Amino acid sequence: MTDIQSSASIRRVGQIALSVHDIDRGVAFYRDVVGLKFMFQAPNVAFFDVAGVRLMLGMAESGEFKPEGTVLYFDAADLDADFAAMRDRGAEVEQAPHFIAALGDKELWMGFFRDPFGNLFALMSER
Protein backbone atom coordinates (compact mmCIF):
# COMPACT_ATOMS: atom_id res chain seq x y z
CA MET A 1 0.00 0.00 0.00
CA THR A 2 1.26 3.49 -0.80
CA ASP A 3 1.16 6.48 1.48
CA ILE A 4 -1.33 8.64 -0.43
CA GLN A 5 -0.99 11.59 1.93
CA SER A 6 2.76 11.94 1.38
CA SER A 7 2.46 11.75 -2.41
CA ALA A 8 -0.52 14.12 -2.83
CA SER A 9 0.18 17.58 -4.18
CA ILE A 10 -3.25 19.03 -3.46
CA ARG A 11 -2.86 22.30 -1.58
CA ARG A 12 -6.39 23.58 -0.98
CA VAL A 13 -9.94 23.64 -2.31
CA GLY A 14 -9.89 26.01 -5.29
CA GLN A 15 -13.55 26.05 -6.30
CA ILE A 16 -16.89 24.66 -5.18
CA ALA A 17 -19.84 24.35 -7.56
CA LEU A 18 -23.43 24.76 -6.39
CA SER A 19 -26.40 24.03 -8.66
CA VAL A 20 -29.21 26.56 -8.96
CA HIS A 21 -32.07 26.91 -11.42
CA ASP A 22 -32.01 30.73 -11.71
CA ILE A 23 -28.59 32.40 -11.93
CA ASP A 24 -29.83 35.96 -11.40
CA ARG A 25 -31.79 34.96 -8.30
CA GLY A 26 -28.79 33.01 -7.02
CA VAL A 27 -26.46 35.97 -7.53
CA ALA A 28 -28.87 38.28 -5.71
CA PHE A 29 -29.19 35.85 -2.79
CA TYR A 30 -25.51 35.01 -2.29
CA ARG A 31 -24.39 38.62 -2.88
CA ASP A 32 -27.14 40.58 -1.09
CA VAL A 33 -28.41 38.18 1.58
CA VAL A 34 -25.36 36.05 2.41
CA GLY A 35 -22.95 38.91 1.67
CA LEU A 36 -20.37 37.06 -0.43
CA LYS A 37 -17.94 38.98 -2.64
CA PHE A 38 -19.30 38.81 -6.20
CA MET A 39 -16.62 38.30 -8.85
CA PHE A 40 -18.36 37.99 -12.23
CA GLN A 41 -21.18 36.37 -14.16
CA ALA A 42 -21.21 34.64 -17.56
CA PRO A 43 -24.01 32.74 -19.30
CA ASN A 44 -25.33 30.08 -16.89
CA VAL A 45 -22.62 30.63 -14.23
CA ALA A 46 -21.62 33.16 -11.59
CA PHE A 47 -18.57 33.31 -9.33
CA PHE A 48 -17.96 34.55 -5.79
CA ASP A 49 -14.73 34.87 -3.81
CA VAL A 50 -14.99 33.29 -0.36
CA ALA A 51 -11.62 34.01 1.28
CA GLY A 52 -9.71 32.82 -1.78
CA VAL A 53 -11.98 29.88 -2.65
CA ARG A 54 -14.30 30.39 -5.64
CA LEU A 55 -17.94 29.51 -5.24
CA MET A 56 -19.47 28.85 -8.65
CA LEU A 57 -23.23 28.96 -9.08
CA GLY A 58 -24.19 26.97 -12.14
CA MET A 59 -27.44 26.10 -13.82
CA ALA A 60 -28.64 22.62 -12.88
CA GLU A 61 -27.93 20.39 -15.86
CA SER A 62 -31.00 18.19 -15.55
CA GLY A 63 -34.43 19.60 -16.24
CA GLU A 64 -35.63 18.58 -12.78
CA PHE A 65 -33.65 20.41 -10.10
CA LYS A 66 -33.30 18.69 -6.72
CA PRO A 67 -30.93 19.93 -4.02
CA GLU A 68 -28.48 17.17 -3.17
CA GLY A 69 -26.54 16.40 0.01
CA THR A 70 -23.90 19.12 -0.35
CA VAL A 71 -23.76 21.56 2.57
CA LEU A 72 -21.61 24.71 2.55
CA TYR A 73 -20.21 25.77 5.92
CA PHE A 74 -19.13 29.41 6.18
CA ASP A 75 -16.85 30.37 9.07
CA ALA A 76 -18.47 33.39 10.77
CA ALA A 77 -16.54 36.03 12.69
CA ASP A 78 -19.57 36.66 14.93
CA LEU A 79 -22.01 33.78 14.56
CA ASP A 80 -24.93 35.38 16.38
CA ALA A 81 -24.67 38.78 14.68
CA ASP A 82 -23.98 37.32 11.22
CA PHE A 83 -26.85 34.84 11.59
CA ALA A 84 -29.26 37.60 12.66
CA ALA A 85 -28.16 39.82 9.75
CA MET A 86 -28.76 37.07 7.18
CA ARG A 87 -32.10 36.19 8.71
CA ASP A 88 -33.12 39.86 8.65
CA ARG A 89 -32.10 40.09 4.97
CA GLY A 90 -34.50 37.26 4.15
CA ALA A 91 -32.56 33.98 4.41
CA GLU A 92 -34.80 31.03 5.32
CA VAL A 93 -33.78 29.75 8.76
CA GLU A 94 -33.47 25.98 9.07
CA GLN A 95 -31.99 25.94 12.61
CA ALA A 96 -30.86 28.78 14.86
CA PRO A 97 -27.25 28.77 16.11
CA HIS A 98 -26.70 25.92 18.54
CA PHE A 99 -23.95 23.83 20.14
CA ILE A 100 -22.67 20.98 17.93
CA ALA A 101 -19.61 19.50 19.66
CA ALA A 102 -16.80 20.07 22.13
CA LEU A 103 -13.43 20.46 20.41
CA GLY A 104 -10.95 20.33 23.26
CA ASP A 105 -10.78 23.86 24.65
CA LYS A 106 -13.39 25.17 22.15
CA GLU A 107 -16.98 24.48 21.22
CA LEU A 108 -18.32 24.16 17.69
CA TRP A 109 -21.56 26.11 17.09
CA MET A 110 -23.61 26.22 13.88
CA GLY A 111 -26.76 27.81 12.51
CA PHE A 112 -28.41 26.59 9.30
CA PHE A 113 -30.24 28.24 6.39
CA ARG A 114 -31.77 27.23 3.06
CA ASP A 115 -31.11 29.22 -0.09
CA PRO A 116 -33.99 29.98 -2.51
CA PHE A 117 -33.30 26.67 -4.31
CA GLY A 118 -33.45 24.45 -1.22
CA ASN A 119 -29.67 24.09 -0.80
CA LEU A 120 -28.61 23.87 2.85
CA PHE A 121 -25.79 26.04 4.15
CA ALA A 122 -24.49 26.92 7.58
CA LEU A 123 -22.64 29.54 9.52
CA MET A 124 -20.15 28.02 11.94
CA SER A 125 -17.97 29.28 14.75
CA GLU A 126 -15.49 27.77 17.19
CA ARG A 127 -16.01 29.46 20.53
Disulfide bonds with the S-S distance in Angstrom:
none
